[in-house]
Amino acid sequence: MSEGISKKKMIEIELKSISDLARLCATTSPIGQTMHIIRYESNNETRLGIIAILRDFYELRGIPIFYYVKCAENDNCKKSHYISFRITENGENVAFADKNIPGTIMIPIIDIKELPGFLMD
């Protein structure tokens, strides 16, 4: 059943928005641990993303998946060090930040110089 899955490269999935990426980070982080986002340049675009594993897919031990968003023309997306995420009675609040915002989940953004060989580009 997994004949179409590459065993050498991870699968890339582009998300619709920064909010989707922040929500994914906030809901998949183990309790007491913070997930981080990586930022890198690809074909003159800035991308933010996370690596996740879809575990025990048929005979494979896990499928690496890279969830990402493109920054477009948003300078905060290209330069900020954190994404803050908070859910209130009015909905989600997602913002770029360079300092801690009390009462929010702070997701650090880590800049990488170049992509590792196993990441698709």
Residue, then its C-alpha position, 0 to 999 in steps of 0.5 A: m500500500s505504500e509503494g507511492i511513498s518515497k523512502k528518501k525524502m519527506i513530504e511537503i504540505e503547504l498550509k493556508s496561513i500562519s494561523d494554521l501553522a501556529r495552531l498545529c504547533a500549539t496542539t501537537s507540542p507535548i505538555g511542558q515542551t515547546m515546538h519550534i518553527i524553522r525559517y529558511e530561504s527557498n527560491n527567493e521565498t521565505r518559508l516557515g515550517i515544522i517537521a512532523i512524523l506520521r508514525d507507523f504507516y503500514e510497513l514504514r516506521g514513520i513518514p516525515i512530513f514538512y508543514y510550511v507556509k510562505c511569508a509573502e511580503n510580510d516583514n514580521c514573518k521574515k524577521s520576528h523571533y516568535i509567534s504568539f498563539r492565544i485562544t480567547e472567547n473571541g477566537e484565536n489571536v496569532a501574532f509575530a513577536d520579539k518578546n514574551i507576551p504573558g498568557t500566550i503560547m510562545i513558539p520560537i522561530i529558528d533560522i537555518k542557513e541551509l536545508p538539510g539534504f533530507l528536506m525537499d526543496 
